[in-house]
């Protein structure tokens, strides 16, 4: 799901607004089911943001290692880039 044009969006937005059909096919959960779980507190947003950030760093390093620049890297022409986490977007200074 991350290797799409939507890497700068939050994972929550990708699931609920951008690719809900893909989410349903992969997990078997509807957006309504997912929102119910979110409202019940199943997903701790602080931990989810940390986990997505760690995954993104690992993924970017892995892709760079094999010679594939992520979509965000291909698109950026400035020193800052947007990184979508679970329910927030942060701005990172390019390395």
N, C-alpha and C positions, 0 to 999 in steps of 0.2 A: 504494500500500500504506500510505502514511503517513496519508492522510486517512481514518482509521478510528478505532474506539474504542481501538486498540492503540498509539497514538502514544507513550505513556509506557513501553511495553515496549521491550526491546532489539530491534534488527533481527534478531539471531541467533535470539531466541525467537519472533519473528513467523514467520521462515522455518521453523524446526524444530518448533515446537509449536503455534502458533496458526493459521497459514495455509499449511501445507505443500502443499496442493492448488493454491492460487493460485501459489505459487512454482514448482511443477512446470509449470503451464500457461504461465507467463510465460517461464521459462528453459529448460524441457525437462530440468532436472536434478532428480533425486530428492533427498530429504533425505540419504540415504546418500551420494550423489555429492557433495553439498555438504559433508558432514562429512569425507569423504575429502580434499577440497580444503583444508578448514580444517586438518586434521591434517598435511597435507603442507606447510603454511606458505604457501599461496598468498595468504592474506589476512593482512596485517600489521595486528593489532588496533589498534595506535597510530594508524596512518595511516587505517584504516577509521573509527575513532571521530572523528578530525579531519574526515574527509570528510563523515560523516553530520552532525556538528555544523554544519559550514559549509552543507551543504544545508538543514538545518532552519532556520538563521538566514535564509537567502535565501528559503526557502519561506514562513516566517512573515511576513517583510517584504512579500513579494509578495501574500500573502493579505490582509494588513492593508490594503495599498494599494488592492485592489479591493473592500474592505469586508467581507471574510469573516474572521471570527474563528475561529482554529483550535479544534478540539475541546478541546484543553488549556486554551485561554484561556476558552472558554465554561464549562468545568467548574470552573475554579479560583475560589476565593473568598478566597484568602489571598495573602500576599506571596511565597510560594515555589511553584515548579512543577517537576514531574518531567519530565525529558527523556531519552527512550531513545535511546541511540547504537547503535553496532554490537554491542558485547558488555558494555556497562555503562550504568547509569542515573545521571544527575547531577541535582542540584537547583540550579535557578537562582532568583535573586531576581527577582521581577517588576519590569518597568521602570516 
